[in-house]
Amino acid sequence: MNTLDRLTDLHPVSIVRVEAPAHAPEWHGWLEEIGFLPGEPVCVMARAPGGDPLVVRVGTSTFALRRSEAACVHVSADGVAA
């Protein structure tokens, strides 16, 4: 299992779980509220120069996430249609 911040760009995966860091427990609810839910397809579309933020597509929505936020999203390639 991997986290979203470590993915290769344009590599589709599925969300397994969201784990917020102790210093920002509100990130869990915020990420789930905008669509980062277990089972949802997700893909890093691009990265800003320097690698932060990331342009991420989850379901049919696209967001910019800081690398630290993307590190909260645990993903797996299991069950993802190519």
Backbone as CSV, one residue per row, in Angstrom:
resi,resn,N_x,N_y,N_z,CA_x,CA_y,CA_z,C_x,C_y,C_z
1,MET,0.842,-1.178,0.000,0.000,0.000,0.000,0.886,1.239,0.000
2,ASN,0.386,2.284,-0.607,1.151,3.507,-0.796,0.291,4.699,-0.390
3,THR,0.882,5.872,-0.398,0.112,7.090,-0.164,0.120,7.933,-1.444
4,LEU,-0.873,8.776,-1.559,-1.085,9.547,-2.779,0.113,10.413,-3.155
5,ASP,0.821,10.947,-2.177,1.969,11.813,-2.463,3.138,11.066,-3.089
6,ARG,3.172,9.750,-2.980,4.279,8.941,-3.502,4.001,8.323,-4.866
7,LEU,2.816,8.561,-5.397,2.442,7.945,-6.676,3.174,8.554,-7.853
8,THR,3.309,7.754,-8.887,3.756,8.234,-10.181,2.579,8.966,-10.813
9,ASP,2.841,10.071,-11.474,1.771,10.812,-12.135,1.049,9.928,-13.150
10,LEU,-0.248,10.147,-13.257,-1.120,9.473,-14.216,-1.244,7.972,-13.980
11,HIS,-1.024,7.530,-12.746,-1.148,6.116,-12.378,-2.431,5.956,-11.550
12,PRO,-3.509,5.407,-12.127,-4.781,5.297,-11.401,-4.729,4.255,-10.285
13,VAL,-5.313,4.614,-9.159,-5.392,3.732,-8.001,-6.747,3.949,-7.323
14,SER,-6.988,3.195,-6.250,-8.192,3.352,-5.441,-7.805,3.788,-4.036
15,ILE,-8.662,4.577,-3.427,-8.430,5.011,-2.048,-8.781,3.863,-1.113
16,VAL,-7.893,3.605,-0.161,-8.113,2.573,0.849,-8.619,3.211,2.139
17,ARG,-7.949,4.285,2.578,-8.361,4.979,3.797,-7.695,6.346,3.848
18,VAL,-8.214,7.195,4.719,-7.641,8.511,4.976,-7.232,8.547,6.439
19,GLU,-5.987,8.924,6.694,-5.464,9.042,8.060,-4.850,10.414,8.227
20,ALA,-5.475,11.243,9.033,-4.958,12.592,9.274,-3.837,12.553,10.298
21,PRO,-2.879,13.469,10.202,-1.806,13.532,11.190,-2.338,14.078,12.522
22,ALA,-1.647,13.782,13.598,-2.073,14.217,14.927,-2.178,15.737,15.025
23,HIS,-1.324,16.459,14.307,-1.337,17.920,14.396,-2.473,18.550,13.582
24,ALA,-3.170,17.762,12.743,-4.252,18.299,11.923,-5.379,17.273,11.773
25,PRO,-6.014,16.877,12.870,-7.049,15.832,12.785,-8.232,16.225,11.902
26,GLU,-8.436,17.524,11.695,-9.557,17.988,10.869,-9.375,17.635,9.390
27,TRP,-8.161,17.326,8.976,-7.922,16.967,7.581,-8.720,15.735,7.174
28,HIS,-8.905,14.792,8.097,-9.649,13.564,7.787,-11.048,13.912,7.286
29,GLY,-11.786,14.680,8.056,-13.146,15.058,7.671,-13.176,15.895,6.419
30,TRP,-12.237,16.826,6.300,-12.183,17.701,5.130,-11.916,16.899,3.855
31,LEU,-10.945,15.984,3.897,-10.631,15.184,2.712,-11.812,14.293,2.323
32,GLU,-12.469,13.678,3.299,-13.626,12.849,2.988,-14.779,13.694,2.456
33,GLU,-14.949,14.874,2.998,-16.027,15.771,2.559,-15.897,16.156,1.087
34,ILE,-14.670,16.301,0.603,-14.483,16.680,-0.806,-14.331,15.472,-1.734
35,GLY,-14.514,14.258,-1.195,-14.580,13.089,-2.069,-13.508,12.034,-1.914
36,PHE,-12.579,12.215,-0.989,-11.520,11.221,-0.785,-12.054,10.136,0.149
37,LEU,-12.800,9.208,-0.446,-13.492,8.153,0.291,-12.964,6.792,-0.137
38,PRO,-12.964,5.816,0.774,-12.520,4.468,0.404,-13.266,3.948,-0.822
39,GLY,-12.494,3.374,-1.745,-13.053,2.811,-2.968,-13.075,3.765,-4.146
40,GLU,-12.931,5.058,-3.907,-12.962,6.030,-5.007,-11.685,5.941,-5.837
41,PRO,-11.811,6.062,-7.157,-10.614,6.112,-7.994,-9.927,7.469,-7.829
42,VAL,-8.607,7.462,-7.855,-7.830,8.690,-7.677,-6.562,8.596,-8.509
43,CYS,-6.076,9.765,-8.950,-4.890,9.812,-9.795,-4.212,11.166,-9.625
44,VAL,-2.890,11.168,-9.522,-2.141,12.427,-9.535,-1.979,12.813,-10.997
45,MET,-2.517,13.966,-11.355,-2.496,14.410,-12.747,-1.219,15.180,-13.089
46,ALA,-0.733,15.977,-12.127,0.456,16.805,-12.358,0.960,17.328,-11.020
47,ARG,2.165,17.884,-11.059,2.772,18.489,-9.868,3.307,19.859,-10.250
48,ALA,3.185,20.782,-9.313,3.769,22.104,-9.527,5.285,21.976,-9.501
49,PRO,6.015,22.934,-10.050,7.475,22.908,-9.945,7.884,22.776,-8.476
50,GLY,8.803,21.873,-8.204,9.194,21.608,-6.827,8.366,20.501,-6.192
51,GLY,7.305,20.050,-6.884,6.520,18.918,-6.407,5.385,19.250,-5.461
52,ASP,5.106,20.516,-5.205,4.061,20.872,-4.257,3.396,22.156,-4.711
53,PRO,2.084,22.183,-4.923,1.095,21.138,-4.660,0.971,20.139,-5.812
54,LEU,0.111,19.156,-5.592,-0.202,18.140,-6.582,-1.586,18.430,-7.143
55,VAL,-1.770,18.180,-8.412,-3.092,18.246,-9.028,-3.626,16.820,-9.010
56,VAL,-4.743,16.617,-8.301,-5.267,15.270,-8.057,-6.695,15.173,-8.561
57,ARG,-6.989,14.086,-9.258,-8.354,13.810,-9.700,-8.895,12.677,-8.852
58,VAL,-10.021,12.939,-8.195,-10.723,11.909,-7.420,-12.147,11.841,-7.955
59,GLY,-12.538,10.659,-8.395,-13.836,10.542,-9.046,-13.845,11.421,-10.280
60,THR,-14.777,12.380,-10.339,-14.855,13.291,-11.479,-14.424,14.711,-11.118
61,SER,-13.846,14.882,-9.935,-13.414,16.207,-9.471,-11.898,16.315,-9.460
62,THR,-11.406,17.532,-9.632,-9.967,17.785,-9.618,-9.657,18.817,-8.544
63,PHE,-8.609,18.538,-7.756,-8.206,19.401,-6.649,-6.698,19.605,-6.654
64,ALA,-6.259,20.679,-6.043,-4.842,20.871,-5.742,-4.669,20.530,-4.265
65,LEU,-3.792,19.590,-3.978,-3.505,19.201,-2.595,-2.044,19.434,-2.287
66,ARG,-1.778,19.919,-1.103,-0.392,19.974,-0.650,0.099,18.544,-0.483
67,ARG,1.388,18.368,-0.616,1.966,17.032,-0.480,1.646,16.437,0.891
68,SER,1.659,17.264,1.932,1.358,16.775,3.283,-0.086,16.282,3.398
69,GLU,-1.001,16.903,2.670,-2.397,16.441,2.665,-2.524,15.140,1.874
70,ALA,-1.852,15.068,0.738,-1.891,13.865,-0.088,-1.290,12.664,0.647
71,ALA,-0.370,12.919,1.556,0.251,11.832,2.329,-0.741,11.167,3.276
72,CYS,-1.874,11.783,3.518,-2.909,11.218,4.392,-3.774,10.186,3.678
73,VAL,-3.705,10.176,2.348,-4.582,9.316,1.546,-3.829,8.033,1.175
74,HIS,-4.238,6.928,1.772,-3.631,5.621,1.496,-4.352,4.995,0.308
75,VAL,-3.567,4.482,-0.638,-4.124,3.990,-1.892,-3.588,2.614,-2.238
76,SER,-4.303,1.950,-3.158,-3.886,0.640,-3.636,-4.295,0.504,-5.098
77,ALA,-3.492,-0.208,-5.870,-3.820,-0.470,-7.276,-4.774,-1.644,-7.410
78,ASP,-5.014,-2.390,-6.349,-5.916,-3.540,-6.402,-7.321,-3.119,-6.798
79,GLY,-7.869,-3.783,-7.782,-9.244,-3.533,-8.170,-9.464,-2.327,-9.052
80,VAL,-8.411,-1.678,-9.512,-8.551,-0.514,-10.369,-8.543,-0.950,-11.823
81,ALA,-9.544,-0.534,-12.565,-9.597,-0.858,-14.002,-8.579,0.004,-14.733
82,ALA,-7.837,-0.599,-15.627,-6.818,0.149,-16.385,-7.454,0.955,-17.480
